[in-house]
Amino acid sequence: MGKGITRDKVVTAALGVLDDGGIDAVTVRAVAARLDVKAPALYFHVRGKQELLDEMGTEIHRRVVAALAGRAADSHWHEDLVAYAGALRAEYLAHRDGARAFSGTLITDPEVLRAQEPWLRRWSAAGVPLDAAADAFEMVTAFVVGFVIEEQERRQSAATDPARYSTSERDRRLGTGVPLVAAAGHARRDDATRFERQLGTLIAGIAARLTA
């Protein structure tokens, strides 16, 4: 084990590598170099890139749990889902390629998983079946991952080519005769508004299924 190297330091360094170079830059060797040690010094903490990503993803979800810790005990499950989706999106957006990097990772900290218990208990008390609650979390998580992947890819592309997603340029390419197609393109401009609108539609669908 490298002297002074802790799992927290490894994760912090790995997040720095991710922010600098994106998901493809994240390797045990690159993280070791950032910590000024040789790669074998990290193998006590992570055995390879997947375990490294798992630890990074766990830290992100740990932060999501912290962001949601102050929620009222009598919150409605609709509100819980909105808060969860917003916190998850914020953490993904805080890091380059965040949604791609952290989706599908294994949560290694049992406390992060245990934090779900009060929510599930509250939902169960409100009459939401456990399988429906689990499905709701999974569907909202999948929505956030997909939305943020697209959001981040577009932002990163626009950073090198500011005109790439220009609505006026899109209108020019479309030409005349398709006003609805043009208007639909303009509706994409505000990511935060679209996120809230689409999340609301998803949660409304979940609610309709529960009451059917």
C-alpha positions as CSV (number, residue, x, y, z in Angstrom):
1,M,0.0,0.0,0.0
2,G,1.4,3.4,-0.9
3,K,2.3,5.5,2.1
4,G,-0.4,8.1,2.8
5,I,-2.7,6.8,0.1
6,T,-6.3,6.4,1.2
7,R,-9.4,5.4,-0.7
8,D,-10.8,9.0,-0.4
9,K,-7.6,10.3,-1.9
10,V,-7.8,7.8,-4.8
11,V,-11.4,8.8,-5.5
12,T,-10.7,12.5,-5.3
13,A,-7.8,12.1,-7.7
14,A,-9.9,9.9,-10.1
15,L,-12.6,12.6,-10.2
16,G,-9.9,15.1,-11.1
17,V,-8.7,12.9,-13.9
18,L,-12.3,12.5,-15.1
19,D,-12.9,16.3,-15.1
20,D,-9.7,16.9,-17.0
21,G,-9.9,14.3,-19.6
22,G,-13.3,12.6,-19.6
23,I,-14.2,8.9,-19.0
24,D,-11.6,7.5,-21.5
25,A,-8.8,9.2,-19.5
26,V,-9.7,7.4,-16.2
27,T,-7.3,4.6,-15.6
28,V,-5.5,3.3,-12.5
29,R,-2.2,4.4,-14.1
30,A,-3.5,8.0,-14.7
31,V,-4.9,8.3,-11.1
32,A,-1.6,7.0,-9.7
33,A,0.3,9.5,-11.7
34,R,-1.9,12.3,-10.4
35,L,-1.1,11.1,-6.8
36,D,2.6,10.9,-7.8
37,V,2.9,7.1,-7.1
38,K,3.2,4.0,-9.2
39,A,0.0,2.1,-10.2
40,P,0.7,-0.9,-7.9
41,A,0.4,1.5,-4.9
42,L,-3.4,1.8,-5.6
43,Y,-4.1,-1.9,-5.9
44,F,-4.8,-2.2,-2.2
45,H,-7.8,0.1,-2.8
46,V,-8.9,-0.7,-6.3
47,R,-8.0,-3.7,-8.6
48,G,-8.8,-2.1,-11.9
49,K,-10.8,0.6,-13.7
50,Q,-14.2,-0.9,-12.9
51,E,-13.6,-0.9,-9.2
52,L,-12.2,2.6,-9.5
53,L,-15.5,3.7,-11.3
54,D,-17.5,1.9,-8.6
55,E,-15.8,3.9,-5.9
56,M,-16.3,7.1,-7.8
57,G,-20.0,6.3,-8.4
58,T,-20.4,5.4,-4.7
59,E,-19.0,8.8,-3.8
60,I,-21.4,10.6,-6.1
61,H,-24.4,8.7,-4.6
62,R,-23.1,9.5,-1.1
63,R,-23.3,13.2,-2.1
64,V,-26.8,12.7,-3.4
65,V,-27.8,11.1,-0.1
66,A,-26.3,14.1,1.8
67,A,-28.2,16.5,-0.5
68,L,-31.5,14.8,0.4
69,A,-30.8,14.3,4.1
70,G,-32.9,17.2,5.2
71,R,-36.1,16.2,3.6
72,A,-39.2,16.3,5.7
73,A,-40.5,12.9,7.0
74,D,-43.9,13.6,5.6
75,S,-42.8,14.4,2.1
76,H,-45.1,13.1,-0.7
77,W,-43.5,10.4,-2.9
78,H,-43.9,12.7,-6.0
79,E,-41.8,15.3,-4.2
80,D,-39.2,12.7,-3.2
81,L,-38.7,11.7,-6.8
82,V,-38.4,15.3,-8.0
83,A,-35.8,16.0,-5.3
84,Y,-33.9,12.8,-6.0
85,A,-33.8,13.4,-9.8
86,G,-32.6,17.0,-9.3
87,A,-29.8,16.0,-6.9
88,L,-28.7,13.2,-9.1
89,R,-28.6,15.4,-12.2
90,A,-26.7,18.1,-10.3
91,E,-24.0,15.6,-9.2
92,Y,-23.7,14.1,-12.7
93,L,-23.4,17.6,-14.3
94,A,-20.7,18.5,-11.8
95,H,-18.2,16.2,-13.6
96,R,-17.2,15.8,-17.2
97,D,-18.9,12.7,-18.6
98,G,-20.6,12.3,-15.2
99,A,-23.7,10.4,-16.4
100,R,-21.6,8.0,-18.6
101,A,-19.0,7.5,-15.9
102,F,-21.3,6.8,-12.9
103,S,-24.3,5.0,-14.4
104,G,-24.2,1.3,-13.8
105,T,-21.6,1.5,-11.1
106,L,-21.8,-0.7,-8.0
107,I,-22.5,1.1,-4.7
108,T,-19.9,-0.2,-2.3
109,D,-20.9,1.7,0.8
110,P,-23.8,-0.1,2.6
111,E,-24.8,3.2,4.3
112,V,-25.7,4.7,0.9
113,L,-28.1,1.8,0.4
114,R,-29.4,1.9,3.9
115,A,-30.4,5.5,3.4
116,Q,-33.2,4.3,1.1
117,E,-35.0,2.6,4.1
118,P,-36.8,5.7,5.5
119,W,-38.0,6.6,2.0
120,L,-39.3,3.1,1.2
121,R,-40.9,3.0,4.7
122,R,-42.7,6.3,4.0
123,W,-43.8,5.2,0.6
124,S,-45.1,1.9,1.9
125,A,-47.1,3.7,4.6
126,A,-48.6,5.8,1.8
127,G,-49.8,2.6,0.1
128,V,-47.2,2.4,-2.7
129,P,-46.2,-1.3,-3.2
130,L,-42.5,-2.0,-2.7
131,D,-42.0,-3.2,-6.3
132,A,-43.7,-0.1,-7.7
133,A,-41.4,2.1,-5.5
134,A,-38.4,0.2,-6.8
135,D,-39.6,0.6,-10.4
136,A,-40.2,4.3,-9.8
137,F,-36.6,4.9,-8.6
138,E,-35.2,2.9,-11.5
139,M,-37.3,4.7,-14.1
140,V,-36.3,8.1,-12.8
141,T,-32.7,7.1,-12.5
142,A,-32.7,5.9,-16.1
143,F,-34.4,9.1,-17.2
144,V,-31.7,11.3,-15.5
145,V,-28.9,9.2,-16.9
146,G,-30.2,9.4,-20.5
147,F,-31.1,13.1,-20.2
148,V,-27.7,14.1,-18.8
149,I,-25.7,12.0,-21.2
150,E,-27.3,13.9,-24.1
151,E,-27.0,17.2,-22.2
152,Q,-23.3,16.8,-21.5
153,E,-22.5,15.5,-25.0
154,R,-24.2,18.6,-26.5
155,R,-22.5,21.0,-24.1
156,Q,-19.1,19.5,-24.8
157,S,-19.6,19.6,-28.6
158,A,-20.9,23.2,-28.4
159,A,-17.8,24.2,-26.4
160,T,-15.6,23.5,-29.5
161,D,-18.2,24.5,-32.1
162,P,-20.6,27.2,-30.6
163,A,-22.7,27.2,-33.8
164,R,-23.3,23.5,-33.8
165,Y,-26.7,23.6,-32.1
166,S,-27.7,27.1,-33.2
167,T,-31.5,27.3,-33.6
168,S,-31.2,30.0,-36.3
169,E,-28.8,27.8,-38.2
170,R,-31.2,24.9,-37.8
171,D,-34.1,27.1,-39.0
172,R,-32.0,28.0,-42.1
173,R,-31.3,24.3,-42.9
174,L,-35.0,23.5,-42.5
175,G,-36.2,26.1,-44.8
176,T,-39.9,27.0,-45.0
177,G,-43.1,25.0,-44.8
178,V,-42.4,23.2,-41.5
179,P,-43.2,25.7,-38.8
180,L,-44.0,23.0,-36.2
181,V,-40.6,21.3,-36.7
182,A,-38.9,24.6,-36.3
183,A,-40.9,25.5,-33.2
184,A,-40.1,22.1,-31.6
185,G,-36.4,22.8,-32.1
186,H,-36.7,26.1,-30.2
187,A,-38.4,24.3,-27.3
188,R,-35.1,22.4,-26.7
189,R,-33.1,25.5,-25.8
190,D,-33.5,25.5,-22.0
191,D,-32.2,22.2,-20.5
192,A,-33.4,22.9,-17.0
193,T,-37.0,23.7,-18.2
194,R,-37.1,20.6,-20.4
195,F,-35.7,18.4,-17.6
196,E,-38.5,19.6,-15.2
197,R,-41.2,19.2,-17.8
198,Q,-40.2,15.7,-18.9
199,L,-39.6,14.5,-15.4
200,G,-43.1,15.8,-14.5
201,T,-44.5,13.8,-17.4
202,L,-42.7,10.6,-16.2
203,I,-43.8,11.0,-12.6
204,A,-47.4,11.7,-13.7
205,G,-47.3,8.4,-15.7
206,I,-46.0,6.5,-12.6
207,A,-48.8,8.0,-10.5
208,A,-51.4,7.1,-13.1
209,R,-50.2,3.5,-13.2
210,L,-50.3,3.3,-9.4
211,T,-53.9,4.6,-9.3
212,A,-55.1,2.5,-12.2
